[in-house]
Amino acid sequence: MRLFTTLYLTLFAYVVAALLFWGFSLYRQSEIIYHQELLHLRSQVDSSRYTALFNSDKKTLQEKRDRRLHQYTGEGITFLLVICIGAGVVYSSYRRGARLSLQQNNFMLSVTHELKSPIAAIKLNLQTLEKRRLEEAQQKQMVQNCIQESDRLNDLCNNILLTSQMEGNQYRPVFEKINFNELIAHIIAPYQQRYPDRIFLNLHAAHAWIQADKLMLQMAIYNLVTNALKYSTARVELHCFVKKQYAYLRVIDSGLGIPDAEKPKVFRKFYRIGNENVRTSKGTGLGLYLTAKVIKEHKGTITIKDNQPTGAIFEIAIPVV
């Protein structure tokens, strides 16, 4: 990337320098032509005897010279603008392609990790059940682990499928009137059973009716909660309330937080903070991207704030009906 940038800028500087050189050469050539024509005029017209005629012809020559200079200047500036615009388009396309290639590479690495981890966990649990005689409680725990890992695989596939369908305009949302509080409580119930000491839900409004596609909104909220649990080992709080004709959900974690420079980027497709080769956290870079698209589809907003002393606050707002 750096080598390409250096070569590209060098070539661009060379083209601009060549354009300026030829512009200067045309200017000198125009001056030579003017002086030759002026010498020819002086040989044809006696300036002392026919002063008016000489001055009139000289003015005509000067006007021709000025027209040539205006023509050269206009064409040169136009050509320079075309070169600059073309160079900018080519360079931005290359940067965009390189960035997309890197993101796709990170996506493949993360998806591979996301697929292999639950598959390996399920296989290990099943092999343990097959080879060992375990107590009933241990067997139930093994089965429960398999179910949880299967849910992870299912959620990953749903994220990828829904993202693909939304980007290809193949998914047609079905909006219906739903209770925002009930939807959140239904989504959070399994988490509260799985993490009884880590996740807390506060419903500050008795009713919060919204017009929404239930599947899409479930996926968006699931991504926010999963993200909070992933990056925080402490408690995660969810607050649902209604304010100024909007239903709000705040997902508050106590993790490391998100730097201000990274906040606008986390909603990009495939984007994940850090290097994929050394990252320890799980994910594909699709969760927040998909969440942002879903909230936008519902004419809502999603924002990130800093939690104190550490952590992040994801807040979504959807119009009530």
N, C-alpha and C positions, 0 to 999 in steps of 0.2 A: 504494500500500500504506500509506504513512504517512498520507495524507489519510483513507483508510478507517478506519484505527486511531483517528485523532483524533475523527472523527465518531462512530464506534462507542462509544468511551469516553465521549464527551459525552452521547450518547443514554442509555447505561447509567447514568451518574451522574444524569441527569435523572429516569429511571424510579425509581431508588433514592430520590432526594430526594422525589419525589412520593409514594412509598409511605410514607416517614417522616412527611411532612406529613399525609397522611390518617390515619396511625396516631396522631399527636399530636392531630388534630382529633377522632378517635373517643374518645380518652382525655378530652379536655375535655368532649365531649358526654356521656360517661358520668358525669363529675363533676357536670354541670349537672342531669342526670336524678336523680342521687342526692340532691342538695341540694333539688330540687323535691319529691321524694318525702318527704324528711325534714321539710320545711316543712308538707307536707300531713299528715304523721303528727302533728306537733305541734299542728296545728289540730284534729285529731280526738281526740287522746288527751292528757289532762292529765298531764304527766310528774311533777308533784309529788304527785298523788293516786294515779296508777296507774303507779308507777315500774317495777315488774316487767314489766307489759304493754308499757310504752313501750320499755324496754330490749330486750325480746324482739323487738318489731317493728323497732326500730332495727338490731338484729343481723341480722335477716332482710334488711333493705335493704342493709346492708354486704356480706352474702354475695352478694346479687344483683349489686352493684357489682363485687365481686371476680371473680365468674364471667364478667361481661362483659369485664373487663380480661384475664382468662386467655384467653377466647375470641378477643378482638382480638389479643392477643400471639401466641397459637398460630397463628392464621390469617395474621397478618402475617409471622411467621418462616417459615412454610411457603411463603407466596407469594414471599418474598424468596429462599429457597433455590431454588424453581422458576425464578425469574428468573435467578439466578446460574448455575445448571446449564445452562439454555437458552442464556444468553449465552455461557457457556464452550464449549458444543457448537458453536454457530454460528460463533464466532470461530475455534475450532480447525479447523473444516471449511473456513472461508475460507482460513486460513493454509495448510492442507494442499493445498487446490485451487490456490492461488497458487504454492506451492512445486512442485507437480507440473507446473503449466503451464510454469514456468520451466525445470524439468528436461527436459520434453518439447521445449521450444524449443531448449535446448542440445543435446539428442539429435538433433534434426532438423539443426541446424547441423553437428554433428560427423559424422553419418552422410553428409550431403551431401559434406562434405570427404573423408571416408574413401572414398566411392565415386568421386568425381571424380579424386582423386589417382592411384590405380592405373590407372583407365581412360585418363587423359591420358598416363601413362607408357607403357602398352602401345601406345597409338596412335602416340606419338612414336617408339618403337622400331620399330614395323612400317613407319611412313612412311620412316624412315631406311633400313631394309632394302630397301624398294621403290625408293627414289630413288638410292641410292648403291651403288657396288660396294665392298664391304668385304672385308677378308681373312677367312679362315675363322675365326680366333680371335675377331675382332671380331663376326662373325655369331653365333658360339656364345654370346658374352657378351650380345648383344642378345636372343637367344632365351631365355637363362637369366634375364635381367631380366624378360622378359614372363611367364615361368613363375612367378617370385617374386611379381610383382604379381598374377597370377591367384590364387596361393595366398592373398594378402592378402584379395582379394575373397571367396574361398571361406570363409576363416576368419571374416570379418565376417558373412557370410550364416549360417554355422553358429551363431555366437554368438546372432544375433537369433532364428533359428529355434528353437534349443534353449531359449532363455529364454522364448519364447512358449509352447512346448509344456509346459515345466515349470510355468509360471504357470497354464496352462489345464488342468493335470493330464492332459494328453494323452500325455506321454512316459512310457513304462513301462520303467524301468531293468532291465537284464538283468545280474544279479550272477553273477560266476564267479570262480573262484580264479585269480589271476594273480600273477606275480612283479613286485613293485613296482620292483625294480632294473632288470629287463629292460625294463619299460614306460618308465621314465625314460630309459634309455640309447637306446631306440628313438626317443623324442621328441626327444632332444637331438642325435642324430647329424646331422640336416640343419643345425642351428645351428652345430655344430662345423665343418662343412665351409664354411659361409657366413662364420662369424666365428672362424677358427682361433686368433686371438690374443686373443679377448675372452671366450670362454665356457669354463669349466672344470668338469668333473664328477668328484666324488669319491664312490665307492660304498664305504662303510665296512662294509657287511654283505654277506656272500656271498649270502644268500637273505632275502627279505622278502615272504612270501606274504600276500596280502590278498584279501578278498572285495569285488569292485568291478565297476562297469559300465565297461568299457574305454573306450567312446566319451566318456562324461561325464568320466572322470578325465583322459583325454588332453586334452580341451578345457580343463579347469581348470589343468593343469600348463602347457599351451601359453600360456594367458593370463598366468600368473605370469612365465614366461620372457620372453615378448614385452614385458610391462610393464617388467621389469628392464632389458632391452636398450634400450627406448625412452627411459627416463629416466636412463640412465647411459652415458657414452661410454667408461668404463674397463671393467675386467674384471668379469665376472659369474660367481659361483661357485655351484655346486649341491652340497649335501652330503646324502647319503641314508644313514640309519642306523636301527637298531632299538633301542628302549629301553623297558623296562617294558611289554611287550606292545603297543607302538605302532610303526608304521613312520613315520619322520619324513623330510620333505624341507625343506631350508632353501635358499631362493633369496636370495643376498646380492649386492647391488649397491653401487656407490660414487657414486650420484647425489646429489641435493640432500637426499634423505630426505623424511620426512612429518612435519609438526608434530604434536605430541601431540593438539591439539584436532581435527585432521583425521582421525586414525587410526580412530575409530569410524564416521566418515562415508563412508569410501572404499568400503565394502561396500554402500552404498545404490544402488538402481537409478538409473541415469543420472547419478549424482553424479561430478563431476570437480572437482579443485581449480582455483580461478581462474576467470576470465571467458572464456566460449567465444569471444567476439568478438575477443579479443586473444591467445588461446592459440596457441602454435606447435606443441605436441606433438599427435600423432594419437591418436584413440581415440573411443569412443562412450559410455563410462561404464557399459558392460555387463560388461566383462571380470571385474573383481573381484567384482561383484555375482553373476555367474553362478558364479564360482569358489567363493564362500562357500556358495551354495546346493548346489553339487555336493558339497563337503566335508561339509556338514551331512547330506546324503542318505546319505553313507557313514558316518554316526555318528562323524565326526572333528571336528577343530578347526582353525581357522586364526588365527594371531596375527601382529602386526606389532611388530618391535623396531627400535631404532636401531642402525645399524652405526657403527663408529668408524674414522676420525674423521668420515666422512660416509656417507650412504646409508641404506638400509633393509634389513631382513631379514624376509622373509615365510616363516613356518614352518607347515607343515601336518602333522597327525598323524592316522593312520588305523589302526584296530585291526588287528593281525595275526591270522591264523588258524592 
